[in-house]
Amino acid sequence: MVSSTAKEVFILGQTRDGKTFRPSDWAERLAGVMSSFRPGGAQPGSHLSYSPWCIPTLIGNVKAVVVNRELRDHDVMAWDFVINFARDNDLQVTEACLMPDAARK
């Protein structure tokens, strides 16, 4: 279960028993579905970029989606959709936060 104080939740592309989740583009698909949930709401063309609240990424060699708590504050049903996606597919979920890249200082 995800705590109510988590700033970010990482949904990993591995099931709890360590199997790689398929299809291989699942993270991009999930983030694409969530693209209209963003600060200021959906705008013309916003479907062409990911929401800052739901970003596909790689952690090591594992596909993942980073979901920011601001999504929950903006739309609880959208948050529930993402969390239930992870639960329904038995994916690993971790509470954490992204650290700024040291090279960007």
C-alpha distances in whole Angstrom, upper triangle without the diagonal:
4,6,9,12,11,14,13,11,12,12,14,17,17,15,13,17,18,20,21,20,23,24,25,25,21,20,23,23,20,21,24,23,21,24,25,22,24,26,29,28,29,32,35,34,31,30,31,29,25,23,23,19,18,20,21,22,22,21,23,24,21,20,17,17,16,14,15,14,18,17,15,18,20,19,15,16,17,13,12,14,13,9,11,13,11,9,13,14,12,12,11,8,9,10,14,17,20,23,26,28,31,34,33,34
4,7,8,7,10,10,8,10,11,14,17,17,16,15,19,20,21,22,20,23,24,25,24,21,19,22,22,18,19,22,21,19,22,23,20,21,22,26,25,26,30,33,32,28,27,29,26,23,20,20,16,16,18,19,20,21,19,22,24,20,20,16,15,13,11,12,10,14,14,12,14,17,16,14,15,15,11,11,13,12,8,11,13,11,11,14,16,14,13,11,8,8,7,11,14,17,20,23,26,28,31,30,31
4,5,6,9,10,10,13,14,17,20,20,20,18,22,23,25,25,24,27,28,28,27,24,22,25,25,21,21,25,24,21,24,25,21,22,23,26,25,27,31,34,33,29,29,31,28,24,22,21,17,18,20,21,22,23,21,24,26,23,22,19,17,15,13,13,10,14,14,12,14,17,17,14,16,17,13,13,16,15,12,14,17,15,14,18,19,18,17,15,11,10,8,11,14,17,20,23,26,28,31,30,30
4,6,9,10,11,14,16,19,22,23,23,22,25,26,28,28,26,29,30,30,28,25,23,25,26,22,21,25,23,20,23,23,19,20,20,23,23,25,29,32,32,28,28,30,27,24,21,19,16,17,20,22,23,25,23,27,28,25,24,21,18,16,13,12,9,11,12,10,11,14,14,12,15,15,12,12,16,15,12,15,18,17,16,20,21,20,19,18,14,13,10,13,14,18,20,23,26,29,32,30,30
4,6,9,10,14,16,19,23,24,24,23,26,27,29,28,27,30,31,30,29,26,24,26,26,23,22,25,25,21,23,24,20,20,20,23,23,26,29,32,32,28,29,30,27,24,21,19,16,17,19,22,22,24,22,25,28,25,24,20,18,15,13,11,8,11,13,11,12,15,16,14,18,17,14,15,18,17,15,18,20,19,19,22,24,22,20,18,15,13,9,11,12,15,18,20,24,26,29,27,27
4,6,7,10,13,16,20,20,21,20,24,24,25,25,24,26,27,27,26,23,20,22,23,20,19,23,22,19,21,22,19,18,19,22,23,25,28,31,30,26,26,28,24,21,18,16,13,14,16,18,18,20,18,22,24,21,20,17,15,12,10,8,7,10,12,11,12,15,16,14,17,16,13,14,17,15,13,16,18,16,17,20,21,20,18,15,12,9,6,7,9,12,15,18,21,23,26,25,25
4,7,10,13,16,20,21,22,22,26,25,27,25,24,27,27,26,25,23,19,21,22,19,18,21,21,18,19,20,17,16,16,20,20,22,25,28,27,23,24,25,22,18,16,13,11,12,14,16,17,19,18,21,23,21,20,16,14,10,9,6,5,8,10,10,11,14,15,15,17,16,13,15,17,15,14,18,19,17,19,22,22,22,19,17,13,11,8,7,7,10,12,15,18,20,23,21,22
4,7,10,13,16,18,19,19,23,22,23,22,21,23,24,23,21,19,16,18,19,16,14,18,18,15,17,19,16,15,16,20,20,21,24,27,26,22,22,23,19,16,14,11,9,10,11,13,13,15,14,18,20,17,16,12,10,7,6,4,6,9,10,10,12,14,15,15,17,15,11,14,15,12,12,16,16,14,16,19,19,19,16,14,10,9,6,6,5,8,11,14,17,19,22,21,22
4,6,10,13,14,16,16,19,18,20,19,17,20,21,20,19,16,14,16,17,14,13,17,17,15,17,19,16,16,18,22,21,22,25,28,26,23,22,23,20,16,15,13,10,10,11,12,12,14,13,16,18,15,14,10,8,6,5,6,8,11,11,11,14,16,16,14,16,14,11,12,13,10,9,13,13,11,13,16,16,15,12,10,7,6,5,6,8,10,13,16,18,21,24,23,24
4,6,10,11,13,14,17,15,17,15,14,17,18,17,16,14,11,14,16,13,12,16,17,15,17,20,17,18,20,24,23,23,26,28,26,23,22,22,19,16,15,14,11,10,10,10,10,10,9,13,14,11,10,7,6,5,6,9,11,14,13,14,17,18,18,17,18,16,13,14,14,11,10,13,13,10,13,15,14,14,10,8,6,5,6,7,8,9,13,16,17,20,23,22,24
4,7,9,10,11,14,13,14,12,11,14,15,14,14,11,9,12,13,11,11,15,15,14,16,19,18,19,21,25,23,23,26,28,26,23,21,22,19,16,16,15,13,10,10,9,10,11,10,13,14,10,9,5,5,6,8,11,13,16,14,15,18,19,18,17,17,15,12,13,13,9,8,11,9,7,10,12,11,10,7,6,5,7,9,10,12,13,17,19,20,24,25,25,27
4,5,8,10,12,10,11,9,9,12,13,12,13,10,9,13,14,12,13,16,17,17,19,22,21,22,24,28,26,26,29,30,28,25,23,23,21,18,18,18,16,13,12,10,10,9,8,11,10,7,6,4,7,9,11,14,17,19,18,19,22,23,22,21,21,18,16,17,16,12,12,14,12,9,11,13,11,10,6,5,6,8,11,12,14,14,17,20,20,23,25,25,27
4,7,10,11,9,8,6,5,8,10,9,10,8,8,11,12,11,13,16,17,17,19,22,22,23,26,29,28,27,29,30,28,25,23,23,21,18,19,19,18,14,13,10,10,9,10,11,10,6,5,5,8,11,14,17,20,22,20,21,25,25,24,23,22,19,18,18,16,13,13,14,12,9,12,13,10,10,6,7,9,12,15,16,17,17,20,22,22,26,27,27,30
4,6,8,5,5,5,5,9,11,11,13,11,11,15,16,15,17,19,20,20,23,26,25,26,29,32,31,30,33,34,32,29,27,27,25,22,23,23,21,18,17,14,14,12,11,12,11,7,8,9,12,14,16,20,22,24,23,23,27,27,26,25,24,22,20,20,18,15,15,15,13,10,12,13,9,8,6,6,9,12,15,17,19,19,22,25,25,27,29,30,32
4,5,5,5,7,6,10,13,13,15,13,14,17,17,16,18,21,21,21,24,27,26,28,31,34,32,32,34,36,33,31,28,29,27,24,24,25,23,19,19,17,17,16,15,16,15,11,12,12,14,16,18,21,22,25,24,23,27,28,26,24,23,22,20,19,18,15,14,14,12,9,10,10,7,5,4,6,9,12,16,18,21,22,25,27,28,31,32,33,35
4,5,7,10,10,14,17,17,19,16,17,20,21,19,21,24,24,24,27,29,28,29,32,35,34,34,37,38,36,33,31,32,30,26,26,26,24,21,21,19,19,18,16,17,16,13,14,14,16,17,19,22,23,26,24,24,27,29,27,25,24,23,21,19,19,17,15,15,14,10,10,12,9,6,6,5,9,11,15,17,21,22,25,28,29,31,33,34,36
4,6,9,11,14,17,17,20,18,19,22,23,21,24,26,26,27,29,32,31,33,36,39,37,37,40,41,39,36,34,34,32,29,29,30,27,24,24,22,21,19,18,18,17,14,16,16,19,21,22,25,26,30,28,28,31,32,31,29,28,27,24,23,22,20,18,18,17,14,13,14,12,9,9,9,13,15,18,21,24,25,27,30,31,33,35,36,38
4,7,9,12,15,15,18,16,17,20,21,20,22,25,25,26,28,31,30,32,34,38,36,36,38,39,37,34,32,32,30,27,28,28,26,23,22,19,18,16,14,14,13,11,13,14,17,19,21,24,26,29,27,28,31,32,31,29,28,26,24,24,23,20,19,19,17,14,15,15,12,10,9,9,12,14,18,19,22,23,25,28,28,30,32,33,35
4,6,9,12,12,15,14,15,19,19,19,21,23,24,25,27,30,30,31,34,37,36,35,37,38,36,33,31,31,29,26,27,28,26,23,22,19,18,16,15,15,13,11,12,14,17,19,21,25,27,30,28,28,32,32,31,29,28,26,24,24,22,20,19,19,16,14,15,15,11,10,9,10,14,16,20,22,24,24,27,29,29,32,33,34,36
4,6,9,9,12,11,12,15,16,16,18,20,21,22,24,27,27,29,32,35,33,32,34,35,32,30,27,27,26,23,25,25,24,20,19,16,15,13,13,13,11,8,9,11,14,17,20,23,25,28,26,27,30,31,29,28,27,25,23,23,21,18,18,18,15,13,15,15,11,11,9,11,14,16,20,21,23,22,25,27,27,30,31,31,34
4,7,7,10,8,10,13,13,13,15,17,18,19,21,24,24,26,30,32,30,29,32,32,30,27,24,25,23,21,22,23,22,18,17,14,14,13,14,15,13,9,9,10,12,16,18,21,24,26,24,24,28,28,26,25,24,21,20,20,18,15,15,15,12,11,13,12,8,9,8,10,13,16,19,21,22,22,25,27,27,30,31,32,34
3,5,8,7,10,12,11,12,15,16,17,19,21,24,24,26,30,32,30,29,31,31,28,26,23,23,22,20,22,24,23,19,18,15,15,15,16,17,14,12,10,12,14,18,19,23,25,27,25,26,29,29,27,26,24,22,22,21,18,16,17,17,13,13,15,14,10,12,11,14,16,19,22,23,25,24,27,29,29,32,33,33,36
4,5,5,9,10,10,11,14,14,15,18,19,22,23,25,29,31,29,27,29,29,26,24,21,21,21,19,21,23,22,18,17,14,15,15,17,18,15,13,11,13,14,18,19,23,26,27,24,26,29,29,27,26,24,22,22,21,18,17,18,18,14,14,16,15,12,14,13,16,18,21,24,25,26,25,28,29,29,32,32,33,36
4,6,8,9,10,12,13,14,16,18,19,22,23,25,28,31,29,27,29,28,25,24,21,20,19,18,20,22,21,17,16,12,12,12,14,15,12,10,8,11,13,16,19,22,25,27,24,26,29,29,27,27,26,23,22,23,20,17,19,19,16,15,18,17,14,16,14,16,18,20,23,23,24,23,25,26,26,29,29,29,33
4,6,6,6,9,10,11,13,15,15,19,20,21,25,27,25,23,25,25,22,20,17,16,16,14,17,19,18,15,13,10,11,12,15,16,13,11,8,10,11,15,17,20,23,24,22,24,27,26,25,25,23,20,20,21,18,16,18,18,15,15,18,17,15,17,15,17,18,20,22,23,23,21,24,25,25,28,28,28,31
4,6,5,6,9,10,11,12,14,17,18,20,24,26,24,22,24,24,22,20,17,17,16,14,16,18,17,13,12,9,11,12,14,17,14,12,8,9,9,13,14,18,21,22,19,21,24,23,22,22,20,17,17,17,14,12,14,14,11,11,14,14,11,14,12,14,15,17,20,21,21,20,24,25,25,28,29,29,32
4,5,5,6,8,10,11,12,16,16,17,21,23,21,20,22,23,20,18,15,15,14,11,13,14,13,10,8,5,8,9,12,14,13,10,7,6,6,9,11,15,18,19,17,19,22,21,20,20,19,16,15,16,14,11,13,14,11,11,15,15,13,15,12,13,13,15,17,18,18,17,20,21,21,25,25,25,28
4,6,5,6,9,10,10,14,15,16,20,22,20,18,20,20,17,15,12,12,11,9,11,13,13,10,8,6,9,11,14,17,15,13,9,9,8,11,13,16,19,19,17,20,22,21,20,21,20,16,17,18,15,13,16,17,14,14,18,18,16,18,15,17,17,19,20,20,20,18,21,22,22,25,25,25,28
4,5,5,6,9,10,13,14,16,20,22,19,17,19,19,17,15,12,12,12,10,12,15,14,11,11,9,12,14,17,20,18,15,12,11,10,13,14,17,20,20,17,19,22,21,19,20,18,15,16,17,13,12,15,15,12,13,17,16,14,17,15,18,18,20,21,22,22,21,24,25,25,29,29,28,31
4,5,5,6,9,12,12,14,18,20,18,16,19,20,18,15,12,14,13,10,11,13,12,8,9,8,12,14,16,19,18,15,12,10,8,11,11,14,16,17,14,16,19,18,16,16,15,11,12,13,10,8,11,12,9,10,14,13,13,15,13,15,15,17,18,19,19,19,22,23,24,28,29,28,30
4,5,5,6,10,10,11,15,17,15,14,16,17,15,12,10,11,9,6,7,10,9,6,6,6,10,13,16,19,18,16,12,10,7,9,9,12,15,15,12,15,17,16,15,16,15,11,12,14,12,9,13,14,12,13,16,17,16,18,15,17,16,17,18,18,18,17,20,21,22,25,26,24,27
4,5,5,8,10,12,16,17,15,13,14,15,12,10,7,8,8,6,8,11,11,9,9,9,13,16,19,22,21,18,15,13,11,13,13,15,18,17,14,17,19,17,16,18,16,13,14,16,13,12,15,16,14,16,19,19,18,20,18,20,19,21,22,22,21,20,23,23,24,28,28,26,29
4,6,8,9,12,16,17,14,12,15,15,14,11,9,11,11,9,10,13,12,10,11,12,15,18,21,24,23,20,16,15,12,14,13,15,17,17,13,15,18,16,14,15,13,10,12,13,10,10,14,14,12,14,17,17,17,19,18,20,19,21,22,22,22,22,25,26,27,31,31,29,32
4,6,6,8,12,14,11,10,13,15,14,10,9,11,10,7,7,10,8,7,9,11,15,18,20,23,23,20,17,14,11,12,10,12,13,13,9,12,14,12,11,13,11,8,9,12,9,9,12,14,12,14,17,17,17,20,18,19,18,19,19,20,19,19,22,23,25,28,29,27,29
4,5,7,11,12,10,8,10,12,10,7,6,8,7,5,5,8,9,8,9,11,15,18,21,24,24,21,18,16,13,13,12,13,15,14,11,14,16,13,13,15,14,11,13,15,13,12,16,17,16,17,21,21,21,23,21,22,20,22,21,21,20,19,22,22,24,27,27,25,28
4,6,9,10,7,5,8,10,9,6,6,9,9,8,7,10,10,10,12,15,18,22,24,28,27,25,21,19,16,16,14,14,16,14,11,14,15,12,11,14,13,10,13,15,14,14,17,18,17,19,22,22,23,25,23,25,23,24,23,24,22,22,25,25,26,30,30,28,30
4,7,9,6,6,10,13,13,9,10,12,11,9,6,9,8,8,12,14,18,21,23,27,27,24,21,18,15,14,11,11,12,10,7,10,11,8,8,11,11,8,10,13,12,12,15,17,16,18,21,21,22,24,22,23,21,21,20,21,20,20,23,23,25,29,29,27,29
4,6,5,7,9,12,12,9,10,12,10,9,5,7,7,9,11,15,18,21,23,27,27,25,22,19,15,14,12,11,12,9,8,11,11,8,10,13,14,11,12,16,15,14,17,19,19,20,23,24,25,26,24,24,22,22,21,20,19,18,21,21,23,26,27,24,26
4,5,8,10,14,14,11,13,15,13,12,8,8,9,12,14,18,20,24,25,29,30,28,25,22,18,16,14,12,12,9,9,12,11,8,11,14,16,13,14,18,18,17,20,22,22,23,26,27,28,29,27,27,24,24,22,21,19,19,21,21,23,26,27,24,25
4,7,8,12,13,11,14,16,14,14,11,11,12,15,17,21,23,27,29,32,33,31,28,25,21,20,17,15,16,12,12,14,13,10,12,16,17,15,17,20,20,20,22,25,25,26,28,30,30,32,30,30,27,27,25,25,23,23,25,24,26,29,30,26,28
4,6,10,12,9,11,14,13,13,10,12,12,14,16,19,23,26,28,32,32,30,26,24,20,19,16,15,16,13,11,14,13,9,10,14,15,13,15,18,17,18,20,22,22,24,26,27,28,30,28,29,26,27,25,25,24,23,26,25,28,31,31,28,30
4,7,8,6,8,11,11,11,9,12,13,14,16,19,22,26,28,31,31,29,26,23,20,19,17,17,18,15,13,16,16,12,13,16,16,13,16,19,18,18,21,22,22,24,27,27,27,30,28,29,27,28,27,27,25,24,27,26,28,32,32,29,31
4,6,5,8,10,11,12,11,14,15,16,18,20,24,27,30,33,33,31,28,26,22,22,20,20,21,18,16,19,19,15,16,20,20,17,20,22,21,21,25,26,25,27,30,30,31,33,31,32,30,31,29,29,27,26,28,27,29,32,32,29,31
4,6,8,9,11,13,13,16,18,18,19,22,25,28,31,34,34,32,28,27,24,24,23,23,24,21,20,23,23,19,19,23,22,20,22,25,23,23,27,28,27,29,32,32,32,34,32,34,32,33,32,32,30,28,31,29,30,34,33,30,33
4,5,6,8,11,12,15,17,17,17,19,22,25,28,31,31,29,25,24,22,22,21,22,24,21,19,23,23,20,20,23,23,20,22,25,23,22,26,27,25,27,30,30,30,33,31,32,30,31,31,30,28,26,29,27,28,31,30,28,31
4,5,6,8,8,11,13,13,14,16,19,23,25,29,28,27,23,21,18,18,17,18,20,17,16,19,20,16,17,20,19,16,19,21,19,19,22,24,22,24,27,27,27,30,28,29,27,28,27,27,25,23,25,24,25,29,28,26,28
4,6,7,9,12,14,13,13,15,18,21,24,27,26,25,21,20,17,18,17,18,20,19,16,19,21,17,17,20,19,15,18,20,18,17,21,22,20,22,25,25,25,27,25,27,25,27,27,26,25,24,26,25,26,30,29,27,30
4,7,10,13,15,14,13,14,17,20,23,26,25,24,20,20,17,18,18,19,22,20,18,22,23,20,20,23,22,18,20,23,21,19,23,24,22,24,27,27,26,29,26,28,26,27,27,27,25,23,25,24,25,28,27,25,28
4,7,9,12,11,10,11,14,17,20,23,23,22,18,17,14,15,15,16,19,17,16,19,21,18,19,21,21,17,18,21,19,18,21,23,21,22,25,26,25,27,24,25,24,24,24,23,21,19,22,21,21,25,24,22,25
4,6,8,7,6,8,11,15,18,21,21,19,15,14,11,11,11,12,16,14,13,16,18,16,16,18,18,14,15,18,16,14,17,20,18,18,22,23,22,24,21,22,20,21,20,20,18,16,19,19,19,23,23,21,24
4,5,5,7,10,13,17,19,22,22,20,17,15,11,11,10,10,12,11,9,13,14,12,13,15,16,12,13,16,15,13,16,18,17,18,21,22,22,24,21,22,19,20,19,18,17,15,18,18,20,23,23,21,24
4,6,6,10,12,16,17,21,22,20,17,14,11,9,9,8,11,9,9,13,14,12,14,16,17,14,13,17,17,14,17,20,19,19,22,24,23,24,21,21,19,18,17,16,14,12,15,15,16,20,21,18,20
4,6,10,12,16,17,21,22,19,17,13,10,8,5,5,7,7,6,9,11,10,11,13,14,11,10,13,13,11,13,16,16,16,19,21,21,22,19,19,16,16,14,14,12,12,15,16,18,22,23,20,22
4,7,10,13,15,18,19,16,13,10,6,6,5,6,10,10,8,11,13,12,13,14,14,10,10,13,12,9,12,14,13,13,17,18,18,19,16,16,14,14,14,14,13,12,16,17,18,22,23,21,24
4,6,10,12,16,16,14,11,8,5,5,7,9,12,13,11,15,17,16,16,17,18,14,13,16,15,12,14,17,15,15,18,20,18,20,16,16,14,15,15,14,13,11,14,15,16,20,20,19,21
4,7,10,13,13,11,7,6,4,6,9,12,15,16,15,17,20,19,19,20,20,16,15,18,16,12,15,17,14,14,18,19,17,18,15,15,14,15,15,15,14,12,15,16,16,20,21,20,23
4,7,10,10,8,6,5,6,7,11,13,17,18,17,20,22,22,22,23,23,19,18,20,19,15,17,19,17,15,19,21,18,19,15,15,14,14,15,14,13,11,13,14,14,17,18,18,21
4,6,6,5,5,6,8,10,13,16,19,21,20,23,25,25,25,26,26,22,21,23,21,18,19,21,18,16,20,21,19,19,15,14,14,14,16,14,14,12,14,15,14,17,18,19,21
4,6,5,6,7,9,10,14,16,19,21,21,23,25,26,26,26,26,23,21,23,22,18,19,21,19,16,19,21,19,18,14,12,13,12,14,12,12,11,13,14,14,16,18,19,21
4,6,8,10,13,14,18,20,23,25,25,27,29,30,30,30,30,27,25,26,25,22,22,24,22,19,22,24,21,20,16,14,15,14,16,15,15,14,15,16,15,17,18,20,22
4,7,9,13,15,19,21,24,27,26,28,30,31,31,30,30,27,25,26,25,21,22,24,21,19,21,23,19,19,16,15,16,16,19,18,18,16,18,19,18,20,21,22,25
4,6,10,12,16,19,22,24,23,24,28,28,27,27,27,24,22,23,21,18,18,20,17,15,18,19,16,15,12,11,13,13,16,16,17,15,18,20,19,21,22,23,26
4,7,10,13,17,20,22,20,22,25,25,25,24,24,21,19,20,19,15,16,18,15,13,16,17,14,15,11,11,12,13,16,16,16,15,18,19,19,22,23,23,26
4,7,10,13,16,18,17,18,21,22,21,21,21,18,16,17,16,12,13,15,13,11,14,16,13,14,10,10,10,10,12,13,13,12,15,17,18,21,22,22,25
4,6,10,13,15,13,15,18,18,18,18,17,14,13,14,13,10,11,14,11,10,14,15,14,14,11,11,10,11,12,12,12,12,15,17,18,21,22,22,24
4,6,10,12,11,13,16,16,16,16,17,14,12,14,14,10,11,15,13,12,15,17,16,17,13,12,10,10,10,9,9,8,12,14,16,19,21,20,22
4,7,8,7,9,12,12,13,13,14,11,8,11,11,8,9,13,12,11,14,17,16,17,14,13,10,10,10,10,10,10,14,16,18,22,23,22,24
4,5,6,8,10,11,12,12,14,12,9,12,13,11,12,15,15,15,17,20,20,20,17,16,13,12,10,10,9,10,13,15,18,21,23,21,22
4,5,5,7,9,10,10,13,11,8,11,13,11,11,15,16,15,17,20,21,21,18,17,14,13,10,11,11,13,16,17,21,24,26,24,25
4,5,5,6,8,10,13,11,9,13,14,13,14,17,18,18,20,22,23,24,21,21,17,17,14,14,13,14,17,18,21,24,26,23,24
4,5,5,6,7,9,7,6,10,11,10,11,14,15,16,18,19,21,21,19,19,16,16,15,15,15,16,19,20,23,26,28,25,27
4,5,5,5,8,7,5,8,10,10,10,13,15,15,16,19,20,21,19,19,16,16,14,16,16,18,21,22,25,29,30,28,29
4,6,7,10,10,9,11,14,14,14,17,18,19,20,22,24,24,23,23,19,19,17,17,17,19,22,23,26,29,31,28,29
4,7,9,8,9,12,13,14,15,17,18,20,21,23,24,25,24,24,21,21,19,20,19,20,23,24,27,30,31,29,30
4,6,5,7,9,10,11,13,14,16,17,19,20,22,23,22,23,20,21,19,21,20,22,25,26,29,32,33,31,32
4,5,5,6,9,10,10,12,14,16,16,18,20,21,20,21,18,19,18,20,20,22,25,27,30,33,35,32,34
4,5,5,6,9,10,10,12,14,15,16,18,20,19,21,18,20,19,21,22,24,27,29,31,35,36,34,36
4,5,5,6,9,10,11,13,14,15,17,19,18,19,17,18,18,20,20,21,24,26,28,32,33,31,33
4,5,5,6,8,10,11,12,14,16,17,16,16,13,15,14,16,17,18,22,24,26,30,31,30,31
4,5,5,6,8,10,10,11,14,15,15,16,13,16,15,18,19,21,25,27,29,33,34,33,34
4,6,5,6,9,10,10,12,14,14,16,14,17,17,19,20,22,25,27,29,33,34,33,35
4,5,5,7,9,10,11,12,11,13,11,13,14,16,17,18,22,24,26,29,31,30,32
4,5,5,6,9,10,11,10,11,9,11,12,15,17,18,22,25,27,30,32,31,32
4,5,5,6,8,9,10,12,11,14,15,18,20,22,26,28,30,33,35,34,36
4,5,5,6,9,8,11,11,14,16,19,20,21,25,27,29,32,34,33,35
4,6,5,6,5,7,7,11,13,16,18,19,23,25,27,30,32,31,33
4,5,5,6,8,9,12,14,18,20,22,26,28,30,33,35,34,36
4,6,8,11,12,16,18,21,23,25,28,31,32,36,37,37,39
4,5,9,11,15,18,20,23,24,27,30,31,34,35,35,37
4,7,9,13,16,19,21,23,26,29,30,33,35,35,37
4,6,10,13,16,18,19,23,25,26,29,31,31,33
4,7,10,13,16,17,20,23,24,27,29,29,31
4,7,10,13,15,18,21,22,25,28,27,29
4,6,10,12,15,18,20,23,25,25,26
4,7,10,13,17,19,21,24,24,25
4,7,9,13,15,18,21,20,21
4,6,10,12,15,18,17,17
4,7,9,12,14,13,15
4,6,8,11,11,11
4,6,8,7,8
4,5,6,7
4,5,6
4,6
4
